[in-house]
Amino acid sequence: MITLSSLKNDDISVDEYGNIATLTDKEAMVNIIYNVDKTNKGECALNTDLGTDFFGTVFSATPSLARFKAQNIAQTEKLEGVLGVSDFTFDYNSDTTVLNYTKTVNTVYGEVKVNG
């Protein structure tokens, strides 16, 4: 597996030779999972089912963190190379509407941890 690197600041970057930086295998999986996690459902015009409904789960008048967790795990488990999510923990501050989470994902390249 290979993908463009966007781990440093969410922008693509160049490597030490001036080429567009890429990631492979385990690092690529982390990058892909992280980017899918940040995608709002309906944001991708060619795949409107991709992503999580943040405004219908977390950032709504009555947040449903259980729905957020279920949607996030389902999106991750649909990805090629993902075998399953073995752990998912989150912390939500309703005063600031800040959500932080960590999940452990089992992939064909080994176990990876993703924070969001």
C-alpha positions in Angstrom: 0.0 0.0 0.0 1.2 3.5 -0.8 -0.3 6.9 -0.2 0.7 10.6 -0.1 2.1 11.7 3.2 0.0 14.2 5.1 1.0 13.4 8.7 3.1 16.5 9.4 0.5 19.3 9.1 -2.4 17.7 7.2 -0.8 19.0 3.9 1.2 17.0 1.4 4.9 17.6 1.7 8.1 16.9 -0.1 10.9 14.5 1.0 14.6 15.3 1.3 15.0 14.9 -2.5 12.2 17.4 -3.4 9.7 14.7 -4.4 6.2 14.5 -3.1 6.5 12.5 0.1 4.7 9.1 0.3 4.1 6.5 2.9 3.9 2.8 2.6 2.3 -0.1 4.4 1.8 0.5 8.2 2.5 4.3 8.0 0.1 4.5 5.0 -2.6 2.8 6.9 -2.3 5.3 9.8 -2.5 8.2 7.4 -5.5 6.8 5.5 -7.4 6.0 8.7 -6.6 9.4 10.1 -7.9 11.2 7.0 -11.1 9.1 6.8 -11.7 9.9 10.5 -11.6 13.6 9.7 -14.0 13.3 6.8 -17.5 14.6 7.5 -20.2 12.4 6.0 -21.4 13.8 2.6 -18.2 15.8 2.2 -16.8 13.7 -0.7 -18.9 14.3 -3.8 -18.0 10.9 -5.4 -18.7 8.9 -2.2 -21.2 10.6 0.0 -21.3 7.6 2.4 -17.7 8.1 3.4 -17.1 9.8 6.7 -18.8 10.3 10.0 -21.9 12.5 10.6 -20.2 14.8 13.1 -23.0 17.4 13.1 -25.6 14.6 13.7 -23.6 12.9 16.5 -21.0 14.9 18.3 -21.8 18.6 17.5 -25.6 18.4 17.8 -27.9 19.8 20.5 -28.0 16.4 22.1 -24.7 14.7 21.3 -24.8 10.9 20.7 -21.3 9.7 21.4 -22.4 6.1 21.0 -23.5 6.8 17.4 -20.2 8.7 16.8 -18.2 5.7 18.0 -20.2 3.2 16.0 -19.9 5.3 12.8 -16.2 5.8 13.3 -15.5 2.2 13.9 -17.7 1.2 10.9 -15.8 3.6 8.6 -12.5 2.2 9.7 -13.5 -1.4 9.3 -14.6 -0.7 5.7 -11.1 0.2 4.7 -9.0 -2.1 2.6 -6.3 -3.7 4.8 -8.2 -3.2 8.1 -9.0 -6.4 10.0 -10.8 -4.7 12.9 -10.8 -2.2 15.6 -9.9 -3.7 19.0 -10.0 -0.7 21.3 -11.7 2.7 21.1 -11.6 5.3 24.0 -12.7 8.9 23.9 -13.0 12.0 26.0 -15.6 14.6 25.2 -15.8 18.0 26.9 -19.3 19.3 26.4 -18.4 22.9 27.6 -15.8 23.3 24.8 -17.2 20.6 22.4 -13.7 19.1 22.1 -13.6 15.4 21.4 -10.4 13.4 21.6 -10.2 9.7 20.9 -7.7 6.9 20.5 -8.3 3.6 18.8 -6.3 0.5 18.1 -6.7 -0.9 14.7 -5.6 -4.3 13.6 -4.4 -4.2 9.9 -2.7 -6.6 7.5 0.5 -4.6 8.4 0.1 -5.1 12.2 -1.5 -3.1 15.0 -1.7 0.7 14.7 -2.9 3.4 17.1 -4.8 6.4 15.7 -5.5 9.6 17.7 -8.1 12.1 16.8 
